[in-house]
Amino acid sequence: MTNQIQDYGLSNDAIKSIASAEQVIGGLKDINKDNVQQINEKKIDQYVGIICHVAQFKRTKSDNLSKAVTSTIYDDLMNHCGISKANSKLLKENSVKYCAKFDVPSQVTETYIRDHFAELGIDTQTKLVAEVNDKKELTLAEKISKMVYGADKTKKVDGIEETIFVPTDLSMDDIQAIEDHMADIKRVRIATDKANAEKLSETIQDNQETNEVLDALVG
């Protein structure tokens, strides 16, 4: 990665290019499916520009961008390029994942990215998402949160993938009851663990004292 970069925002040229692509995409959404190819091409154009931008920034240990960089990029995408919050999130996250997975150099060019996309057969957002999001087993915490609260879902609307949060059928009263019950059980667990630890400590001390007495007798 390069030295510290103070200007986190997209360049004026990048903003113009990404915003122009978004205008084309928005104009084609309500037209017939024959325009899907053009929509996909414009979406790839957006990814190429964003990847070239995010590649220059140092990533965190979790392979993400700093909060300052992320905030600036979201501001540019939503307020200067006219992209929705959900799609801005999708564009940014997949671009960062691509950079992390393929160790993209900080001075990468658009030609490099397009050539690499061609090698991988990536010509739609769907294929890029599949490439960078290696399937992994959900943690227990992730499974429980999805069961109780809901989860992000990516669905295609007029040929374009959009990410939305889909809540479960549980009401907020149901969720509050679950949270209260889990809090009660957590307190019981903490108390039980503490009692078991104290009992173990006492047992160890008793055994030590017994061994000392036996050692003394044998000695």
N, C-alpha and C positions, 0 to 999 in steps of 0.2 A: 504494500500500500504506500501511498505518497505521504508527504508531510502534512501537517495539520492544515485543513482547508477551512477558511472562515466563511466563504460564500456558499451556503448550502442550496441556494435556489437554482432552478433550472435556468438555462440560458434563454435569452429572448428568442433565439432561433428555434430552440427546442419547444418552448411554449407555443410559438406560432404553429409549428409542425403538428404537435400533439392536439392543439385546439382545433386546427383545420381538419384533422382526421376525425375528431369527435363530432364536428359539425356534419361531416359526410355520413358518419355512422348514424347520428340522430335523424338525418334526413331520409335515410334508407330504411329505418326500422319498420315503418308502416307500409313499405312497398313489398312486392312479392318476393318469394324465396330465391328468385334468380339473382338477386342482389347480394345474397349471402357471401359469395366469393369476394366481392368488393369490400364488404364489411370486415371480413376476416383479414384482408390485406391491410386495411386501415388500422385494425387492431394490432397487427404485427408491427406496423410502422410505429405505433405508440410504444410498444414494448422495446423496440430497438432504441428509441430515443431515451427512454427511462433507464434501461440497462446501462447505456453508455454513461449516463449521469451518476447512477448509484455506485457504479464500479469504482469510482475514484475515492470513495469514502471508506475509512477503516471500519470494519465490522466488530461487534461485540463478541464475547465468548460464545454466545448462543447464535452467532452468525446473523445478527440483526443489525440495524443501523441505530445510532444514538437517537434519543428522544428529540434532540434539537434538529437533527437532519430529517428525521421522519416527519416532524411537525411542519417543517418548511416545505417538504415535498408534497404533503397532503394539501397545504395551503395553495401551492401552485396548481396542482391538479384540479382541485375543486373550484377555486376562486378565479383562476386565470385561464384554465383550459376548459372549464365548464363540464367537468366529469363528476358524476355522483359520488357520494361518500363511499358507497359499497364498491363501486368499480375502481375508485382510486385506491382503496385498500387492496383489491385484487391485483391491480397493476403493480403497485409498489411491492407487495409481499412476494409475488411470483418473480419479479425482476431481481429482488435480493436473493431469493432462493437459487435462481439461475446462476448468479454471480458466485454464490458460495459453492454450489455443486461443481461448477466447472472452473473454479478458481480464475475467474475472468480478470485479466490485467487491468490496472487502473487507467491506462491510456488506450483502452480498447476503442476501435473505430466501428462505425455502423456497418461498414463492409465486412469486417471480421464477424460481427454478430449475424448478419444475414447469411454469410457463407456457412457459419456453424449451424444455424437453423436449417439450412438446406441439407446439410449432412445428416442431421437428426430427423429430417422429414417433418419439421415443425412449420406448418403454414396456417395454423389456427390457434386461438387461445386455448382451446380444449387440449390440443396436443402438447402445448407448452406446460399447462397445468399438470398433465399426466407425467411429463418428463421430470419436472422438478419436485413433485410431491410424491416421493417414494412412500408407498404404503407402509405404515408401521402399526403395531398393536397399540390400542388405546390403553392408557393407564387406568387404574381403578377409579381414580379421581375424575378423569375425563368421562368415563362411562357413567358414573353416578350423576355428574353435572348434566350430561345429555339427557338422562332419564328424567331428571327433576326439572331442569330449566328449558332445555332445547339445544339447538346447535345451528351453526352456519350451514347453509345449503347453497350449492351453486346450481342454478338451473338456466336453461336456454330460453330466451325470450326473443322471438323474431331473429333467430340465428346468432344472438349474442348472449354470452354467459354473464349472469348477474348473481352476486352473492347477497343473500338475505338471511336474516336470523329467523328461524322457524321455532316458535315456542311449543312446549308440550301442551297437552290438553288440561294440565293441572291448573287450578285457579290459584291466585296469590294466597288465599286462605289455606289451601292444601299445602302450598310450598312453605308457608309460615309454620304450619303444624309439623312438617317434616324437619325444618330447621330447629324448632323448639325441642322436638324429640331427640334429635341428634345431639343437641347441646346438653340435654339431660344425661344421655348415655355417655357422652364424653366426660362429664363430671364423675360419673360412676367409674368409668375406665381409669381416670386419673387417680381417684381415691383407691381403687383396687391395686393399681400398679404400685402406689406408695406403700400400701399395707403389705403387699408381697415383698417389696424391697426391704422393709423394716423387719419382716419375719425372717427373710433370708439372712440379713445382717445378724440377727439374734442367734440363728442356727449356727452360723459360722463362728460367732463368738463362743457359743456353748461348746462346739466341737474343739475349738482351740484350747479352751480351759480344760476340757476332759483330757486332751492329748498332753497338756502340760502336767496334769496330775499323774497320768500313767507313766510319762517319762520320768517323773520324779521317783515313782515307786520302783520302776525298773532300774533306775540309776542307783 
